[in-house]
């Protein structure tokens, strides 16, 4: 999981899929994650004006109802390069190449931080349509199996 300020996080997961480069397909970082695979995108609790400026530059309307402090979705981190041709790429940083954005079906509040973070134990709940009170297979797998007391009498 990685925390990304808004509106960058929104642009990664949602963006404007109707436009060329309407979704942010690059995350710019000064460091190499030494990881490829599924990456949860956590919307941080703050905004970055440069993100709004970039959206305007690319002709993408910025949303007014951004979510903060939640897992917005997931992407596949497929490569880390420098000098990627995407308009989202900063030539002075490492460009994390992102693909296959999947929006969360339920917004799960979690605490973010800098760097790559281990996902919270219940992260899969953000991608299920079940009622929050309904037990999922992930709940069952995470809980210890206990036989009813009367079995041991």
ZADO-1210 file (C-alpha; in nm, 4 decimals, padded with zeros to 6 digits):
<atoms>
<atom x="00.0000" y="00.0000" z="00.0000" code="UNK" pos="1"/>
<atom x="00.1190" y="00.3489" z="-00.0758" code="UNK" pos="2"/>
<atom x="-00.0281" y="00.6786" z="00.0388" code="UNK" pos="3"/>
<atom x="-00.0809" y="00.9340" z="-00.2377" code="UNK" pos="4"/>
<atom x="-00.2075" y="01.2903" z="-00.1908" code="UNK" pos="5"/>
<atom x="-00.5282" y="01.3985" z="-00.3593" code="UNK" pos="6"/>
<atom x="-00.6065" y="01.4574" z="-00.6436" code="UNK" pos="7"/>
<atom x="-00.3185" y="01.2332" z="-00.7572" code="UNK" pos="8"/>
<atom x="-00.4763" y="00.9260" z="-00.5931" code="UNK" pos="9"/>
<atom x="-00.8083" y="00.9954" z="-00.7677" code="UNK" pos="10"/>
<atom x="-00.6274" y="01.0367" z="-01.1018" code="UNK" pos="11"/>
<atom x="-00.4562" y="00.6984" z="-01.0594" code="UNK" pos="12"/>
<atom x="-00.7737" y="00.5038" z="-00.9854" code="UNK" pos="13"/>
<atom x="-01.0443" y="00.7028" z="-01.1638" code="UNK" pos="14"/>
<atom x="-00.9132" y="00.9878" z="-01.3757" code="UNK" pos="15"/>
<atom x="-01.0923" y="01.0362" z="-01.7041" code="UNK" pos="16"/>
<atom x="-01.0746" y="00.7053" z="-01.8952" code="UNK" pos="17"/>
<atom x="-01.2353" y="00.8699" z="-02.1999" code="UNK" pos="18"/>
<atom x="-00.9280" y="01.0869" z="-02.2597" code="UNK" pos="19"/>
<atom x="-00.5878" y="00.9859" z="-02.3820" code="UNK" pos="20"/>
<atom x="-00.3726" y="00.9794" z="-02.0678" code="UNK" pos="21"/>
<atom x="-00.6861" y="01.0537" z="-01.8660" code="UNK" pos="22"/>
<atom x="-00.5729" y="00.8213" z="-01.5896" code="UNK" pos="23"/>
<atom x="-00.2445" y="00.8744" z="-01.4110" code="UNK" pos="24"/>
<atom x="-00.0339" y="00.5807" z="-01.5278" code="UNK" pos="25"/>
<atom x="00.2870" y="00.6919" z="-01.3540" code="UNK" pos="26"/>
<atom x="00.3642" y="00.7558" z="-00.9885" code="UNK" pos="27"/>
<atom x="00.6754" y="00.9695" z="-00.9469" code="UNK" pos="28"/>
<atom x="00.8974" y="00.8918" z="-00.6505" code="UNK" pos="29"/>
<atom x="01.2584" y="00.9620" z="-00.5606" code="UNK" pos="30"/>
<atom x="01.3148" y="00.6001" z="-00.4561" code="UNK" pos="31"/>
<atom x="01.2902" y="00.2542" z="-00.6098" code="UNK" pos="32"/>
<atom x="01.0332" y="00.0317" z="-00.4367" code="UNK" pos="33"/>
<atom x="01.2171" y="-00.2884" z="-00.5402" code="UNK" pos="34"/>
<atom x="00.8739" y="-00.4390" z="-00.5850" code="UNK" pos="35"/>
<atom x="00.6350" y="-00.5149" z="-00.8677" code="UNK" pos="36"/>
<atom x="00.2828" y="-00.6469" z="-00.8294" code="UNK" pos="37"/>
<atom x="-00.0452" y="-00.5343" z="-00.6819" code="UNK" pos="38"/>
<atom x="-00.0317" y="-00.2017" z="-00.5029" code="UNK" pos="39"/>
<atom x="-00.3143" y="-00.0555" z="-00.2953" code="UNK" pos="40"/>
<atom x="-00.3663" y="00.3175" z="-00.3472" code="UNK" pos="41"/>
<atom x="-00.4445" y="00.4990" z="-00.0222" code="UNK" pos="42"/>
<atom x="-00.5743" y="00.8551" z="-00.0519" code="UNK" pos="43"/>
<atom x="-00.3820" y="01.0655" z="00.1964" code="UNK" pos="44"/>
<atom x="-00.5425" y="01.3281" z="00.4160" code="UNK" pos="45"/>
<atom x="-00.3985" y="01.6237" z="00.2276" code="UNK" pos="46"/>
<atom x="-00.4048" y="01.7747" z="-00.1194" code="UNK" pos="47"/>
<atom x="-00.1358" y="01.8849" z="-00.3591" code="UNK" pos="48"/>
<atom x="-00.2105" y="02.1906" z="-00.5741" code="UNK" pos="49"/>
<atom x="00.0306" y="02.0628" z="-00.8390" code="UNK" pos="50"/>
<atom x="-00.2118" y="01.7745" z="-00.8946" code="UNK" pos="51"/>
<atom x="-00.4972" y="02.0119" z="-00.9709" code="UNK" pos="52"/>
<atom x="-00.2679" y="02.2092" z="-01.2018" code="UNK" pos="53"/>
<atom x="-00.1686" y="01.8916" z="-01.3902" code="UNK" pos="54"/>
<atom x="-00.5327" y="01.7848" z="-01.4272" code="UNK" pos="55"/>
<atom x="-00.6153" y="02.1277" z="-01.5728" code="UNK" pos="56"/>
<atom x="-00.3147" y="02.1101" z="-01.8075" code="UNK" pos="57"/>
<atom x="-00.4394" y="01.7744" z="-01.9407" code="UNK" pos="58"/>
<atom x="-00.8000" y="01.8970" z="-01.9696" code="UNK" pos="59"/>
<atom x="-00.9317" y="01.6639" z="-01.6994" code="UNK" pos="60"/>
<atom x="-01.2022" y="01.8151" z="-01.4770" code="UNK" pos="61"/>
<atom x="-01.1055" y="01.7901" z="-01.1111" code="UNK" pos="62"/>
<atom x="-01.3689" y="01.6364" z="-00.8850" code="UNK" pos="63"/>
<atom x="-01.4992" y="01.8321" z="-00.5887" code="UNK" pos="64"/>
<atom x="-01.5917" y="01.5340" z="-00.3718" code="UNK" pos="65"/>
<atom x="-01.2569" y="01.3642" z="-00.3142" code="UNK" pos="66"/>
<atom x="-01.2207" y="01.0997" z="-00.0455" code="UNK" pos="67"/>
<atom x="-00.9399" y="01.1202" z="00.2113" code="UNK" pos="68"/>
<atom x="-00.7836" y="00.8608" z="00.4410" code="UNK" pos="69"/>
<atom x="-00.9242" y="00.5604" z="00.2540" code="UNK" pos="70"/>
<atom x="-00.8137" y="00.2853" z="00.0192" code="UNK" pos="71"/>
<atom x="-00.9378" y="00.4080" z="-00.3194" code="UNK" pos="72"/>
<atom x="-00.8384" y="00.1015" z="-00.5179" code="UNK" pos="73"/>
<atom x="-00.5499" y="-00.1011" z="-00.6489" code="UNK" pos="74"/>
<atom x="-00.3148" y="-00.0984" z="-00.9459" code="UNK" pos="75"/>
<atom x="-00.0442" y="-00.3213" z="-01.0815" code="UNK" pos="76"/>
<atom x="00.3042" y="-00.1773" z="-01.0418" code="UNK" pos="77"/>
<atom x="00.4619" y="-00.3244" z="-01.3540" code="UNK" pos="78"/>
<atom x="00.7960" y="-00.1463" z="-01.3810" code="UNK" pos="79"/>
<atom x="01.0153" y="00.1333" z="-01.2459" code="UNK" pos="80"/>
<atom x="01.1976" y="00.3434" z="-01.5052" code="UNK" pos="81"/>
<atom x="01.3359" y="00.6899" z="-01.5698" code="UNK" pos="82"/>
<atom x="01.2272" y="00.9089" z="-01.8601" code="UNK" pos="83"/>
<atom x="00.8921" y="00.7421" z="-01.9313" code="UNK" pos="84"/>
<atom x="00.7064" y="00.9158" z="-02.2217" code="UNK" pos="85"/>
<atom x="00.3782" y="00.9526" z="-02.0275" code="UNK" pos="86"/>
<atom x="00.2691" y="01.3139" z="-01.9674" code="UNK" pos="87"/>
<atom x="00.2361" y="01.2157" z="-01.5999" code="UNK" pos="88"/>
<atom x="00.6075" y="01.1291" z="-01.5736" code="UNK" pos="89"/>
<atom x="00.8575" y="01.3598" z="-01.4054" code="UNK" pos="90"/>
<atom x="01.1921" y="01.3217" z="-01.5870" code="UNK" pos="91"/>
<atom x="01.3875" y="01.3913" z="-01.2678" code="UNK" pos="92"/>
<atom x="01.2455" y="01.1040" z="-01.0612" code="UNK" pos="93"/>
<atom x="01.1834" y="00.7341" z="-01.0824" code="UNK" pos="94"/>
<atom x="00.8649" y="00.6637" z="-01.2733" code="UNK" pos="95"/>
<atom x="00.6581" y="00.3804" z="-01.1308" code="UNK" pos="96"/>
<atom x="00.4613" y="00.2381" z="-01.4243" code="UNK" pos="97"/>
<atom x="00.1028" y="00.1608" z="-01.3168" code="UNK" pos="98"/>
<atom x="-00.1569" y="-00.0509" z="-01.4967" code="UNK" pos="99"/>
<atom x="-00.5019" y="-00.2023" z="-01.4460" code="UNK" pos="100"/>
<atom x="-00.6566" y="00.0392" z="-01.1958" code="UNK" pos="101"/>
<atom x="-00.9338" y="-00.1261" z="-00.9957" code="UNK" pos="102"/>
<atom x="-01.1587" y="00.1006" z="-00.7878" code="UNK" pos="103"/>
<atom x="-01.2533" y="-00.0182" z="-00.4409" code="UNK" pos="104"/>
<atom x="-01.6189" y="-00.1187" z="-00.4109" code="UNK" pos="105"/>
<atom x="-01.6227" y="00.0052" z="-00.0524" code="UNK" pos="106"/>
<atom x="-01.4059" y="00.2808" z="00.0969" code="UNK" pos="107"/>
<atom x="-01.2013" y="00.1394" z="00.3825" code="UNK" pos="108"/>
<atom x="-01.0562" y="00.3964" z="00.6233" code="UNK" pos="109"/>
<atom x="-00.6952" y="00.3224" z="00.7100" code="UNK" pos="110"/>
<atom x="-00.4008" y="00.5191" z="00.8366" code="UNK" pos="111"/>
<atom x="-00.1365" y="00.6056" z="00.5813" code="UNK" pos="112"/>
<atom x="00.2301" y="00.6918" z="00.6050" code="UNK" pos="113"/>
<atom x="00.5359" y="00.7439" z="00.3884" code="UNK" pos="114"/>
<atom x="00.6940" y="00.4571" z="00.1992" code="UNK" pos="115"/>
<atom x="00.5487" y="00.1227" z="00.1020" code="UNK" pos="116"/>
<atom x="00.3235" y="-00.0094" z="00.3743" code="UNK" pos="117"/>
<atom x="00.1923" y="-00.3551" z="00.4450" code="UNK" pos="118"/>
<atom x="-00.1793" y="-00.3610" z="00.3711" code="UNK" pos="119"/>
<atom x="-00.4102" y="-00.3673" z="00.6716" code="UNK" pos="120"/>
<atom x="-00.5344" y="-00.7164" z="00.7632" code="UNK" pos="121"/>
<atom x="-00.8871" y="-00.6445" z="00.6387" code="UNK" pos="122"/>
<atom x="-00.7898" y="-00.4728" z="00.3113" code="UNK" pos="123"/>
<atom x="-00.9868" y="-00.7198" z="00.0997" code="UNK" pos="124"/>
<atom x="-01.3094" y="-00.5742" z="00.2418" code="UNK" pos="125"/>
<atom x="-01.2515" y="-00.2706" z="00.0200" code="UNK" pos="126"/>
<atom x="-01.3050" y="-00.4956" z="-00.2828" code="UNK" pos="127"/>
<atom x="-01.6138" y="-00.6900" z="-00.1776" code="UNK" pos="128"/>
<atom x="-01.9746" y="-00.5882" z="-00.2246" code="UNK" pos="129"/>
<atom x="-02.0912" y="-00.7675" z="00.0876" code="UNK" pos="130"/>
<atom x="-02.2632" y="-00.5876" z="00.3726" code="UNK" pos="131"/>
<atom x="-01.9991" y="-00.4865" z="00.6332" code="UNK" pos="132"/>
<atom x="-02.1811" y="-00.7003" z="00.8912" code="UNK" pos="133"/>
<atom x="-02.1633" y="-01.0085" z="00.6712" code="UNK" pos="134"/>
<atom x="-01.8721" y="-01.2434" z="00.7299" code="UNK" pos="135"/>
<atom x="-01.6573" y="-01.3054" z="00.4234" code="UNK" pos="136"/>
<atom x="-01.4304" y="-01.5982" z="00.3512" code="UNK" pos="137"/>
<atom x="-01.1412" y="-01.3719" z="00.4515" code="UNK" pos="138"/>
<atom x="-01.2958" y="-01.3257" z="00.7969" code="UNK" pos="139"/>
<atom x="-01.3376" y="-01.7005" z="00.8338" code="UNK" pos="140"/>
<atom x="-00.9813" y="-01.7707" z="00.7272" code="UNK" pos="141"/>
<atom x="-00.8457" y="-01.5081" z="00.9660" code="UNK" pos="142"/>
<atom x="-01.0355" y="-01.6333" z="01.2712" code="UNK" pos="143"/>
<atom x="-00.9229" y="-01.9380" z="01.4673" code="UNK" pos="144"/>
<atom x="-01.1425" y="-02.2448" z="01.4321" code="UNK" pos="145"/>
<atom x="-01.3108" y="-02.3312" z="01.7592" code="UNK" pos="146"/>
<atom x="-01.5309" y="-02.6280" z="01.8276" code="UNK" pos="147"/>
<atom x="-01.8420" y="-02.5665" z="02.0379" code="UNK" pos="148"/>
<atom x="-01.7844" y="-02.6346" z="02.4106" code="UNK" pos="149"/>
<atom x="-02.0327" y="-02.9207" z="02.4217" code="UNK" pos="150"/>
<atom x="-01.8148" y="-03.1275" z="02.1834" code="UNK" pos="151"/>
<atom x="-01.5524" y="-03.1680" z="02.4573" code="UNK" pos="152"/>
<atom x="-01.7877" y="-03.2742" z="02.7405" code="UNK" pos="153"/>
</atoms>
